Each structure stands twice: as structure tokens, then as C-alpha cells.
């Protein structure tokens, strides 16, 4: 059974996870921050490295409530910052276990295709979750 948080997110948006989270792919934003051809399969380690270098990771099987599973698979702790979009375009705070810093992350709906793209702004670290929220005026 899915966690209640995931069930609520998927029911609220209508964007459900299809089976397991599945394969990760290089997203539409490449490592240089420019639009690129997407679709290269990524291992979990490659997905983490791709995010660290400014890329977006596409997860076609992801639903609106899959963010926690996705970030956890990369070794990142996640807290919700904003989830008011009915399309599931939400903002998060993720903590990198290696450094202990917090970063702003996002989930973007891949409509008209299924799934979500994930990005993390590793260029701007925050020393605490509270500092990140204060910066975001939340």
C-alpha cells in the first residue's frame, strides 16, 4: 500500500504513479542548463550526478506523490515547501546527506507525457531548513 501522503497527492492531482518508480532518464535540461534532447537512461548514481551538475531527471512512471521515493532513492531527505499546483508542479527542500546542506528542489509535470521531471538547485546551499524557508519568505 502507498503511504497516505502519496495517496492524497495522487488523488488531488489525478497524477498517479504507474507501477514502480521505474527507470530514470536525462531530462529536457542538460548539465549546462540548456534544453537538450532527452531520453538517455540513467542509473541512480548517474541521476544524482546529473542533478548535481544542473540537469533535470525525468521519471515517466512518477505520480504527483512520488517525490519522496525519488529523492530518497538518491540519498536526499525531502520536505515539502509548496504544493498548491493542481498539476503537481511543486517545490521542496532537500537535504544532501553528504554535506548536510539544504537545497531548493522542484517537481514539474511532463504533460502531455506521463510522469514528472525533477531538478535541484545545488548552486545555492542553505545551512538549515529554517534558513531556506526564511529565504523563500514562507
Phi, psi and omega in degrees: 000141179287149175301148183303321179302317180291319179299317180295315180300317182289323178291320182294325184259337186080005181257100185257151175288137179261103181066222177283168180300325172078203187283145173259147181227154172297130184274191184286347177252123183271186185294344178263004180080013180253158176295137182221171173287134184256171171122351178291129179293142180235138169286171178300316179297316179295322179297316178299312179298320179299316177296317180300329182267010175096007180274166173255144178247127179264137179229093185300330181277350186292145171252179182299331182263014183274355186303318183295316179296318180298304183296323179297323180297337180263004179083020181253135173278145183227141173229142179283132175256315183209130179217050183268348181285128179288347177272353181088012177279091191241164180242142183226166168247128177241142179251125178275115183301329181293322185253333183082002178274157177256146181222153175279134179230161179218158176235127181236131179296137182268018182312135013273001175274163180277154173102190184222153171257145180237138177224152174225132177271087181282357180280348184229088180280149173239141184286338180211163175298319180298319179296319178298313180297320179297319179296323181278000182060041180252000000 
